[in-house]
Structure formats: C-alpha cells, structure tokens
Amino acid sequence: MRILDRYVLRALATPLLYCHLAFILVYVIYDLFQHLDNFVEAGTPLRLAVVYYVFLLPSVIWIIAPTSFLLATLYCLSHLTKSQEITAMRACGVSIYRAVRPIALCGLAGSLAVAAVYEGLGPASAEWTRQFLRQERSPDEDVWVMTNVRYLNEWDDRVWEVEKLDTRSLELRQVRLVQIRDARSDVWRMRAVRAEWRDGLWVFHDGERIPVDEQNAAIRAEAERFETLEIDDLSETPHDILRASRDPEWLSSRDLYLYIRSRHHPSRRELADHWVTFHHRLAIPWSVLIVTLIGIPFGVQTGRKGALTGVLLCLGLFFAFFTLINFGLALGKGGQIPPFLAGWLPNLVFATVAGFMLHRMR
C-alpha cells in the first residue's frame, strides 16, 4: 500500500469510526424511547437490555452504515480540499481519481461487510429482538414456541404437521408426518409425541408408523409402534420447517428465495410482494458503496463551503435515498413497476447521479 493510500485511509478512518458510534447511539436512544415503558413495566435487568441492543444492531446495520460512510466521506474530502491537500496531490501528478481510490475501495469493503452481517446475522437477530419484546410485554406467554405449523415438501411428497415448534431448541411436539404416494393415497402416516434433529438425522419419540394401501386405507395389522425411531432418509431439516413458518420479512435473501420457490401455490399479489422484498434485500448492502461514490464529488466540491454545508448535504442525501427506498417498495408491492426495479430503484438512481458527477469531477 502506498503512503498516499495510507494517508487518505487514516483521514477517513477517524470520522468513520465517530460517525458509526454516533449513529449507533442515536438509534439506540430512539429505540429506547419507544420501548422504555415495556422495559420498566417488565423489570428488565440492565444486562438483558444491553443484550437486546447488541442483538438489534445487525438488523439495522443497513441504516447506520450508509449514513456513516456518506458523512465520513464528505467530512474527509472536505477537510482535504479545505487544507489544500487535494491540490497538492494533483500538483504532484496524482489524478483526483487516484487520490480518492482508497475511499471507493473502503466503500466496497463496507458493502461486503454489511452484506455479510445483514444476511448472516440480521434475520436471526431481528427475529430474536422481536420475540424478546413480545416476551417483555407478555411474560406469561411462551413466545419462542410456534403452534400449528404445517410444512409441505413438494420435492419429496411429504407433509409435516406440528402442534408446537420450539424456535430455540428446534424440538417438535405432537408431530404428524405423511409420505404421499399420489393425489389419491399415501404411502405411510406417522405420529410422534416428540421429534428432534440429532447428528444429521431425525429422531422420533413415542409414536406409531402405519402403512397405507393404494385405496388410502391404513393397514393397522402392520403398524409399527416405537419408543425411539431414527430416520436418516428425510431430506427436511428443522430449519426448513422453521423457514416455512416464519414471516418472509424476517428471512435472509437466500432463505426468502427458497421460501418463494417452495411456497405452495401463493397468490400472484403475495408472490410479487415476496420478489420485491427479495430484490430489496439484495440491493441494500450495495447502498454503502453507492453513497460513498456519490459522496466523493460532493465532498470535493463542498470543501471550501464549510462543515455545515457538508452536514446539511448529508442529511438531504440521506432522506432522498430512504424516500426512494420507500417509494420503490410501494410501487413494486402495488404492481406499478417490476419487483427488480422496485428493489434496486434507489441504487440505480444514485449510481447514475454518482457516475455523472464523478465523470465531471476535475
């Protein structure tokens, strides 16, 4: 890494760190005002409140990171321009594009980091915080247990009906499993008091498996009673059943794609909504890179106009970007524009503006 790159990255790192910490604090305070009454009424210990906000951050990183990168980029380049350092670099034969390349690469790294966190930890953390708040509001209710879950495996022609599913231990209670032969009959039916996923196979407890003939009549004489039954040829996992039971809003893009593909005859409106959400989740991480690129020409231009101009510009771009997000989602879920365009609309608009301004930058 050249000395110039290290210098520019150091100029960016400090405001970026401060911006991240500041926006995290602002978001925590905002959320605390919304849920403080629930915490006080439930007598939530300080330790659990801290854990709640630690789990909350991965699901809101897509809001915090683009704003932090945009403001840090504006501040860094405004400072370098105001102190004539950009001019000195250009006088030494360094083009403006070469000077700002470390900032663009940092924006790319930020997008990849947000994608990893948002896709890997975000859905699970959002689900956990939602369940935690429900438990604080209704301490007597077991919010971690889903009831009356039904999962259809269309690939292997099996139907799962589960009375209770514990989302933490992934244990199933009162399970009914049916292997389908065709539309008119089943191969076998099984009931079990409990089922668990252990070492890559299903273990059923206290149940009965009954063969079924081609007339769909149970063959009681060949029924198999068992205390423990291990089955290693079932392709489903507890996560497949859990994914089919969750609200699609709380799924990663990969799980949402699998959910859309395995969904049993969804309505056209529901299917369109899911595709809009899918493209939105794919587009969100790249907003960090795009706002960084659009912040580069604005930062260079506002360097001589003072810090207040940069802050106001950041706020304006922030509200414009998130207004476009909501506008695109509303149009997409209303059927006015295709799902792909609905999810990627803010990125496409801001990327076009960024490309035009970078081309004109001197």
Secondary structure as UniProt FT lines:
FT   HELIX           3..42
FT   HELIX           46..82
FT   TURN            83..84
FT   HELIX           85..91
FT   TURN            92..93
FT   HELIX           96..120
FT   HELIX           122..137
FT   TURN            139..140
FT   TURN            143..144
FT   STRAND          145..153
FT   TURN            154..157
FT   STRAND          158..166
FT   TURN            167..169
FT   STRAND          172..180
FT   STRAND          186..198
FT   TURN            199..200
FT   STRAND          201..212
FT   TURN            214..215
FT   HELIX           220..222
FT   STRAND          224..231
FT   HELIX           238..245
FT   HELIX           248..250
FT   HELIX           253..262
FT   HELIX           268..283
FT   HELIX           284..286
FT   HELIX           287..301
FT   HELIX           302..304
FT   HELIX           307..333
FT   TURN            334..335
FT   HELIX           339..360
//
